[in-house]
Amino acid sequence: MTDGDLTERIRYARDRALEAEREERQRIEDADTAEIQRAASVRLATRQAVREALNDILDEDAQP
């Protein structure tokens, strides 16, 4: 695997995390109960942390 391949895989994972963040935001908006909203908020925070870590590795910035 070349450096370029690795970079592209990390970028792909970062982009997927960003998509998942958007989905979790929608789940928060659509939540029927506070419990569902809290669970989605925890998942959102986790996905944000992953995306930010991948941004740091790539030395890039992808915002939601």
Backbone as CSV, one residue per row, in Angstrom:
resi,resn,N_x,N_y,N_z,CA_x,CA_y,CA_z,C_x,C_y,C_z
1,MET,0.853,-1.180,0.000,0.000,0.000,0.000,0.893,1.237,0.000
2,THR,0.591,2.149,-0.865,1.374,3.381,-0.952,0.830,4.428,0.013
3,ASP,1.610,5.466,0.208,1.156,6.572,1.064,-0.119,7.194,0.511
4,GLY,-0.189,7.306,-0.809,-1.382,7.877,-1.439,-2.615,7.024,-1.188
5,ASP,-2.452,5.700,-1.237,-3.569,4.798,-0.963,-4.047,4.953,0.475
6,LEU,-3.091,5.016,1.384,-3.424,5.165,2.792,-4.144,6.488,3.037
7,THR,-3.648,7.533,2.438,-4.276,8.847,2.580,-5.710,8.810,2.056
8,GLU,-5.906,8.176,0.923,-7.258,8.094,0.354,-8.189,7.277,1.248
9,ARG,-7.695,6.226,1.850,-8.520,5.412,2.759,-8.900,6.203,4.005
10,ILE,-7.944,6.953,4.526,-8.236,7.779,5.701,-9.242,8.865,5.328
11,ARG,-9.060,9.474,4.175,-9.984,10.511,3.714,-11.400,9.921,3.536
12,TYR,-11.479,8.724,2.978,-12.770,8.056,2.796,-13.433,7.804,4.152
13,ALA,-12.666,7.316,5.115,-13.213,7.062,6.450,-13.689,8.360,7.087
14,ARG,-12.921,9.429,6.906,-13.312,10.735,7.443,-14.617,11.217,6.816
15,ASP,-14.734,11.058,5.505,-15.948,11.487,4.811,-17.159,10.669,5.249
16,ARG,-16.960,9.381,5.492,-18.060,8.532,5.980,-18.478,8.963,7.390
17,ALA,-17.507,9.318,8.217,-17.825,9.801,9.561,-18.633,11.093,9.478
18,LEU,-18.294,11.942,8.535,-19.034,13.186,8.334,-20.472,12.903,7.912
19,GLU,-20.652,11.953,7.017,-22.009,11.561,6.614,-22.787,11.010,7.811
20,ALA,-22.129,10.209,8.618,-22.782,9.638,9.793,-23.164,10.737,10.784
21,GLU,-22.344,11.766,10.900,-22.689,12.903,11.756,-24.009,13.531,11.301
22,ARG,-24.134,13.722,10.022,-25.370,14.315,9.484,-26.578,13.443,9.801
23,GLU,-26.407,12.139,9.676,-27.500,11.217,9.993,-27.879,11.314,11.471
24,GLU,-26.883,11.382,12.336,-27.169,11.487,13.771,-27.850,12.809,14.101
25,ARG,-27.449,13.885,13.439,-28.137,15.172,13.659,-29.613,15.062,13.284
26,GLN,-29.885,14.361,12.194,-31.275,14.171,11.773,-32.026,13.321,12.791
27,ARG,-31.369,12.300,13.320,-32.006,11.461,14.352,-32.337,12.277,15.594
28,ILE,-31.434,13.204,15.944,-31.688,14.069,17.104,-32.930,14.916,16.847
29,GLU,-33.015,15.483,15.660,-34.181,16.308,15.320,-35.469,15.503,15.303
30,ASP,-35.391,14.252,14.846,-36.577,13.413,14.698,-36.924,12.618,15.952
31,ALA,-36.112,12.699,16.985,-36.289,11.872,18.176,-37.637,12.134,18.842
32,ASP,-38.285,11.031,19.208,-39.581,11.111,19.887,-39.432,11.232,21.396
33,THR,-38.320,10.752,21.905,-38.117,10.771,23.355,-36.746,11.344,23.678
34,ALA,-36.601,11.770,24.913,-35.320,12.302,25.369,-34.257,11.211,25.352
35,GLU,-34.641,9.976,25.625,-33.691,8.864,25.625,-33.098,8.639,24.228
36,ILE,-33.946,8.667,23.216,-33.484,8.504,21.839,-32.584,9.673,21.458
37,GLN,-32.969,10.866,21.876,-32.169,12.054,21.573,-30.799,11.975,22.240
38,ARG,-30.753,11.536,23.500,-29.472,11.407,24.204,-28.578,10.378,23.523
39,ALA,-29.160,9.255,23.127,-28.367,8.203,22.466,-27.776,8.723,21.152
40,ALA,-28.574,9.434,20.382,-28.089,9.997,19.123,-27.020,11.053,19.388
41,SER,-27.173,11.810,20.456,-26.181,12.831,20.801,-24.836,12.200,21.158
42,VAL,-24.879,11.081,21.859,-23.638,10.374,22.205,-22.973,9.849,20.937
43,ARG,-23.761,9.262,20.049,-23.201,8.771,18.783,-22.628,9.922,17.966
44,LEU,-23.323,11.048,17.956,-22.841,12.218,17.225,-21.492,12.675,17.773
45,ALA,-21.381,12.770,19.068,-20.121,13.207,19.684,-18.987,12.243,19.341
46,THR,-19.286,10.955,19.325,-18.273,9.961,18.977,-17.829,10.122,17.534
47,ARG,-18.780,10.288,16.645,-18.448,10.447,15.227,-17.665,11.737,14.972
48,GLN,-18.013,12.797,15.706,-17.271,14.048,15.575,-15.821,13.860,16.014
49,ALA,-15.628,13.132,17.098,-14.274,12.894,17.595,-13.462,12.098,16.576
50,VAL,-14.089,11.103,15.964,-13.400,10.309,14.946,-13.033,11.188,13.758
51,ARG,-13.992,11.977,13.285,-13.728,12.845,12.136,-12.607,13.833,12.440
52,GLU,-12.638,14.425,13.617,-11.605,15.386,13.987,-10.234,14.719,14.073
53,ALA,-10.178,13.501,14.581,-8.903,12.773,14.647,-8.390,12.491,13.240
54,LEU,-9.272,12.084,12.350,-8.859,11.817,10.974,-8.434,13.108,10.276
55,ASN,-9.122,14.209,10.565,-8.695,15.506,10.026,-7.289,15.845,10.495
56,ASP,-7.012,15.572,11.770,-5.679,15.847,12.304,-4.627,15.002,11.588
57,ILE,-4.925,13.742,11.355,-3.987,12.869,10.661,-3.731,13.395,9.247
58,LEU,-4.802,13.817,8.594,-4.678,14.309,7.212,-4.167,15.746,7.153
59,ASP,-4.182,16.417,8.297,-3.854,17.847,8.358,-4.784,18.631,7.433
60,GLU,-6.079,18.258,7.480,-7.121,18.909,6.689,-8.260,19.297,7.625
61,ASP,-9.240,19.965,7.033,-10.403,20.374,7.800,-11.656,20.115,6.986
62,ALA,-12.454,19.150,7.429,-13.760,18.885,6.801,-14.811,19.171,7.850
63,GLN,-15.641,20.120,7.594,-16.670,20.532,8.543,-18.023,19.983,8.145
64,PRO,-18.863,19.764,9.145,-20.226,19.276,8.844,-21.054,20.294,8.096
